[in-house]
Amino acid sequence: MKKLVLVIDDDKVALKLAGQACHDLGYKVHVADDAIEAIKELTARRFDLILLDHNIDDVYGYEIIDEIAAYIQHATVCVFTGDKSQATRQAYAERQISNFIYKPLSKSAIGMKAMQLIGQ
């Protein structure tokens, strides 16, 4: 059975890049460009990996995590961000999230991190 990945990002280029990187590894990929779409996806299926942008439509990723927490208990979450500050890492650590892919994004970085986190 293929592993399921959800990519949440309001940037269409990032959605396509992350989606393609995961698809090329054999994962089944779903995308959401906002929190509402993410909740729809999360209520419909159980994901192995969630790739989440840190800043979506002026909302921080950790705020989205707070909204979707009930739906992601069994998933590994990884955050896309260019913000390497201690405050940002701490905000995610408080939500038990410590996986990051730092921008600029690349297909190879996304693929390597996905493989590291959930395997094949």
C-alpha positions as CSV (number, residue, x, y, z in Angstrom):
1,M,0.0,0.0,0.0
2,K,1.4,3.4,-1.0
3,K,2.1,5.8,1.8
4,L,0.0,9.0,1.8
5,V,1.4,12.5,1.9
6,L,-0.5,15.7,2.3
7,V,1.2,18.9,1.2
8,I,-0.3,22.2,2.7
9,D,1.0,25.4,1.1
10,D,-0.6,28.5,-0.4
11,D,2.3,28.7,-3.0
12,K,1.3,26.8,-6.1
13,V,4.9,26.3,-7.1
14,A,5.8,24.8,-3.7
15,L,2.8,22.6,-3.9
16,K,3.8,21.3,-7.3
17,L,7.5,20.9,-6.3
18,A,6.7,19.0,-3.1
19,G,4.0,17.0,-4.7
20,Q,6.2,15.9,-7.5
21,A,9.1,15.0,-5.2
22,C,6.9,12.8,-3.2
23,H,5.1,11.3,-6.2
24,D,8.5,10.4,-7.7
25,L,9.2,8.4,-4.6
26,G,6.0,6.3,-5.0
27,Y,3.9,8.1,-2.4
28,K,0.3,9.0,-3.1
29,V,0.1,12.8,-2.8
30,H,-2.8,15.1,-1.9
31,V,-2.5,18.8,-1.7
32,A,-4.3,21.6,0.1
33,D,-3.7,25.3,-0.4
34,D,-5.3,26.4,2.9
35,A,-6.4,25.1,6.3
36,I,-10.0,24.5,5.3
37,E,-8.9,22.3,2.4
38,A,-6.4,20.6,4.7
39,I,-9.1,19.7,7.2
40,K,-11.3,18.3,4.4
41,E,-8.3,16.1,3.3
42,L,-7.5,15.1,6.8
43,T,-11.1,14.0,7.6
44,A,-11.2,11.9,4.5
45,R,-8.0,9.8,5.0
46,R,-5.2,9.1,7.3
47,F,-1.8,10.5,6.1
48,D,1.7,9.2,6.9
49,L,3.4,12.5,6.3
50,I,2.2,16.1,6.3
51,L,4.4,18.7,4.7
52,L,3.3,22.1,5.9
53,D,4.4,25.6,5.0
54,H,5.3,27.8,8.0
55,N,3.3,30.8,6.6
56,I,0.1,30.3,4.8
57,D,-2.1,33.4,4.0
58,D,-0.6,35.3,7.0
59,V,-1.3,32.4,9.3
60,Y,1.6,30.5,10.9
61,G,1.9,26.8,10.4
62,Y,1.8,26.2,14.1
63,E,-1.6,27.9,14.3
64,I,-2.8,25.5,11.5
65,I,-1.4,22.6,13.6
66,D,-3.5,23.8,16.5
67,E,-6.6,23.6,14.2
68,I,-5.8,20.2,12.7
69,A,-4.2,18.5,15.8
70,A,-7.1,16.1,16.2
71,Y,-6.6,14.8,12.7
72,I,-2.8,14.4,12.6
73,Q,-2.1,12.2,15.7
74,H,-0.7,9.4,13.6
75,A,1.2,11.4,11.0
76,T,4.7,12.8,10.9
77,V,4.7,16.5,10.3
78,C,7.5,18.4,8.6
79,V,7.5,22.2,8.1
80,F,8.8,24.3,5.2
81,T,10.3,27.5,6.4
82,G,13.0,30.1,5.8
83,D,12.8,31.2,9.4
84,K,15.5,29.5,11.5
85,S,14.8,31.5,14.6
86,Q,14.7,29.9,18.0
87,A,11.2,31.3,18.6
88,T,9.9,29.5,15.5
89,R,11.6,26.2,16.4
90,Q,10.2,26.5,20.0
91,A,6.6,27.2,18.7
92,Y,6.7,23.9,16.8
93,A,8.5,22.0,19.6
94,E,5.6,22.9,21.9
95,R,3.5,21.0,19.5
96,Q,5.9,18.0,19.3
97,I,7.2,19.0,15.8
98,S,10.9,19.1,15.1
99,N,11.2,18.3,11.4
100,F,12.0,21.2,9.1
101,I,13.0,21.7,5.5
102,Y,14.6,25.1,5.1
103,K,13.9,27.3,2.1
104,P,14.7,27.7,-0.7
105,L,13.0,24.4,-1.4
106,S,14.4,21.8,-3.7
107,K,13.0,18.6,-5.0
108,S,16.0,16.6,-3.7
109,A,15.8,18.1,-0.2
110,I,12.0,17.3,0.0
111,G,12.6,13.8,-1.3
112,M,15.4,13.1,1.1
113,K,13.5,14.4,4.1
114,A,10.4,12.4,3.2
115,M,12.4,9.2,2.8
116,Q,14.1,9.9,6.1
117,L,10.8,10.4,7.9
118,I,8.6,7.7,6.5
119,G,10.7,5.5,4.3
120,Q,9.5,3.9,1.0
